[in-house]
Amino acid sequence: MQNFMNMASIEETGRDGVKTPGKSSMPAVSVIVPSYNRAHLLGRALRSVARQTYKDFEVIVVDDGSTDDTEGVVKEFPSLNIRYIRHERNKGEAAARNTGVMAARGEFIAFLDSDDEWLPEKLEKQMAVFAGQSPKVGIVYSDMCEIERNGRRRLWRSPTFMPEDGCFYMKALNYKVYGIGIGSAIVRRECFDKAGLFDERLSYYVDFDFFIRLSRDYYFYHLKEPLINYHVTEDSFRWVTAAHIGSREVILAKYLDDIQKSPETLSLHYWKMGRFLCVHNECTRARPYLLKAIGAYPFNFKAWTFLIISILLPGRLTFRFISRIRRRLKSLLSGAGL
């Protein structure tokens, strides 16, 4: 398990216009904003932090090796007393967050991606929940408003877990925590000591992996209202199949002993890898995963369907059409339109 003491050291800069508060300052919440070449979007995210009705926080911007004027944008917000930390090279999403966590001084930690924005009462509403709950509640998270590039808005309903559900590790392994946005959440700092930091081997599913570990020892609390605007940017569509499958393989290997206790859960993991490869026009690579899904649980009819289609009607458009219809039906059934 990772902890704060054995992680690599970080480089912190306190240049003109980028202030670093004294070590005696102990804010309740540390707001961590990782950014990589998003100077054109970072200002919107920081403005949403400045507008928070809850003011007991510090802001840490982790510049993950940007080549744009990220530092210049930070200097535009002197009132936030931002602590600016720069990686000399790009290390990735998980490493940038870990750098922020290690530098944080707050009892609670919140994350905001540099292309998103919080609603003004986000911190206030979530900290009020923590004030009335047991210390076993390790995370308070909310729904999100997804804003597409064409301006269309829809409600993203996060999976609902409440303290009365207790610890639900086996459900988490079954993808039940998938869809919780880390940007919608506040996490107790102590959770990182017990659950570990973000896994820097992962290019994708960084949040999903962390929530699995968190579910072993802590309760979750879901606020059923959107407290963050999640913007779908061009980066959202940059899927690299090798890194994507590699991340899923890492997660499967990490929890394999427990995943194997449920044949349906094991089958689900293999099917999701096969489905992704089918949608990205790699049916030949997909079939071994689909066969493993069927071998683990023969009644996985989704795996059978994708396997048959991959043989009879292979092609990117076929599977993208299926995925689009599936998403549309899910949206209609959940009443997600805003």
N, C-alpha and C positions, 0 to 999 in steps of 0.2 A: 504494500500500500504506500502511495506517495504521501509525503507530508511536507510542511513548509520548510523544514530545515535542510532536506536533502535535495531540494531543487536548485537548478543553476541560478547563479546570481544575476541580477538585473541591472541595467544601466538607467539611471534617472537623470534627466536634465532639468535645470532650473534656470533657463536663459531669460533674458529681458522679456517681460510681458507674460512669462509663464511662472506663476508663483507656486511655491511649495510651502504649505503651512508647517508650523513647528510641530515637533513630535508630541508635544503635550496636548495637541488637539485630538479629541476622541469623539468623532461623529458617530451617530447611531447607525447610519447607513453609508456604505461605500458604494458609489455608483461607478461601475467599470464600463468604459466605452472603448472596445477594440476597434481599430480602423486600419484599413489598408487601401491606399489610393482612392479614398472617398472624400477628399477635401471638398468637393462640390456638394456633398450631402451631409457632411458632419455638422455643419452649422445648424441645420434643421433639428438634428438630434439634440444638440447642446441647448438650443433654445427651449426645447420641450422639458429639459431638466431644469433650466432656469425658471420656468413657469410653474414648477411644482408648489403646491400649497403647503407641503411638508418641507421644512427647511433644514432639518438636522442631518445633513449629509456632506460628504466630500465627493469630488469627482476625479477619477483617474482615467486619463486617456492613454491608451497603449497604442502607439504608432508602430505597426508591425512591419517596419522596413519600407514605408511608403517612399515613392519618388516624386510625389506631388507636394503641395504646400500645406500639408496637414498641420504642421506646427503654426503656420500663419493663421489658420482658422482658430486654433486654440487661443492664440493671443487676442482674438476679438472678444473673448469672454472673461475679462479680468475679474468681474464680480463673482465668478464661480470658483476662483482660486484653484484652478485646475492643476493637478499634478500630472505632468507630461512625462511619459516614459517611452523611450524609443528603442526598438530592436534594430540593430545595424543591418540585419537581413530579415527577410520574410520567413517566419517560422510557422505560420498557420494559425487557424482559429483557436484551437485548444491551447497552444502555447501562449498566445496573446492574453487569453482569459486567465491562465494560470499566473502570468506575470502580474496581472491586476489583483488577483486574489492574494498573492504573497505580499503585495505592497499595501493592501487594505488595512485600515485601522478600525473600521466599524464592526459592531457586533452582528450586523446584517449586511448582506451583499446583494446588490442588484446589478443586472447586466442590461445594457442597451446597445444593440448593433448600430453602427454609424449611419445606416440608411433607414432606420426606423425612428419613431417618435412616441413619447408617452403622452397620455392625457393628463391634464393638470393635477387631478386628485389621485393619481395612481399610488404614489408612496404613502399618502395620508391614509387611504382606505386599507391598504395592505398592512401598514404598521398598526392600525387599530385592531385588525384581526389578531396579529401576534400578541398584542397586549392582553387579549381576552382568552388566550389559548394556553394549553399545556406546553412546556418546553419540548415535548415530544413532536410537536408540529415543527417540522424542519423547513417547510417551504409553503409559501402562499403564492398562488398563481391565478391568472385570469383568462378569460376569453380574449380574442384579438379581433380587430377590424382589418381585414386584408384589403389592400388597395392595389388594384392591378394597374399596369402601365397606362391603360386607356382611361384611368380614373374611376372605373367601376369599383364599388365597395361591396363587400359581403362579410357577414359575421362568421368568424372562425370559432366554432365551439370546441373548446379544449375538453379532453376526457375529464370526467368528474370523479375526484377522489376526495373524501372528507375524513376527518379524524376518526369517526366511528368505523371506518374501514380498516383501521389499524395498519400494520405493515403488510404489504401485499406483493412481496418480491416475485412470487411465481406468476402472478398476473402481469407484472411488469415485463417479465421475460417473454410473455405472449404478446408483446407490442401494445399493451394497454396504455402505456404512458407515452406512446408515440403520438405526436401532435400537440404536446405541451410545449409552448414557446419559452425558451429561457429568458427572452426579453420581457415576458409578462410576469416574471417571477421575482420574488425576494427570498433569499436562502439564508438561514442562520450560518454564521461563519463556522461554528463548531462542526457543522455537517462535513466540511471539507477535511477536517482532521480525522473523522471516522470513515467517511465514504471515499476519501481520496480526491485528488484534483482531476481535472479533465484529462482524458487519455490522449496524449500527443501523437500516438500512432494513427489516430483516426483522421481521415480527411472529411468524412461525412458522419452523421449520426452521433456527433459529439454530445449533444444534449441527451439523446435517448440513452446512451450508455451511462451517463451520470445519473439520470433519473432511476435507472435500474438499481444502481448501487445505493442510492438514497432511500429507495423503497424498502431496503432490508431493515433499517433501524429507525426510520422517522415516518411520521404521519404527514399527509398532504392535505392542503386546504384550497379548494377551488372557489374563486369568486366568479359568479355567473354573470359577468358583465365585461365588455371590452374595455381594457384600460391602456391599450397600446395600438397604434396604427402600424401594421406590418406592411411595408411597401415591397411589392414584387418588382425587383429591378432586373436588369439584364443578367447580373451575376447569378440570379436565382435559377437560371436555365443552363448554367455551365456545368453539365454533368459529365464527369470523366468515368467511363465504365470501369476501367481497371481499378481506379481509386475507390469507386463506389462499392464494387464487389469485394475489394480488399478490406474495406472497413467492416462490411458485414461479416466477412470471414474472421476478422479479429474478434468481433463481438461474440460470434458463435463459439470460437475456441475458448474465450474467457469464461463463458458460463455453460460450457458443454455438459459438464457433469449434472448440473441442475436441469438444463433444457431437456436432456435425454429422459428425465423422469416422466415427461409428458410427450408421447409420440406425436400428438397433434401440434404441440409447440415446435418440436423439431421439424416437422413437416412444413410448418408455416415459414420458418426461417429459410429453408431451401426453396420453397415456392416463391418467396419474395425475391430471392436472387434470380431465379429463373424468369420470373415475370419481368423484372427490370431489363434483363438482357434481351428478351423478346421485343419489348417496346423500343429498345435501341438497336433493333435490326441485327442482333447477334444470336439467332436461333440455334445455330450449331453449338455455341457455348452454353446456351440456356438449357438444352435437353438433359445433360447430366444432372443438373440441379433439380429439374422437374422430376426426373426418375428417382432421385434420392428422396424428394418430397413424397412421392407415391410409395416408395419402399418403406419409409418411416410410418406413413399412415395412408393405407390404400383408399380410404374414403375421402381423401382430399380431392374433391371433384374439380376445384379450380385448377389444380395442377394437371389433372387429366385433360381438362379443356385446353389449357395452354399447350400441352404437349401435342395434342392432336392437331391443333391449328398450326403449330410450328412446323409440322410435317406436311400438312395438306395445303395451307395457305400462308406460307412464310412471307414476311414483309413488314416493314416498319409501319405502313399506313393501316394495316389490319389491326395491329395491336394498339396503335395510338387511338384508333376509332373505338376499340373496346374500352380502353382506359378513359377516354373522354365521356363515353356513355355512362360508365360506372361512376365517375365523379359527378356527372350531372344528376344521376338518380340519387346519389348520396346527398347532394345539395338540396334537392327537392324534398326528400324524405325528412331532412332535419330542419326544413324551413329556414335555410341559412341566408336567403336573400335579404339585404338591408334596403 
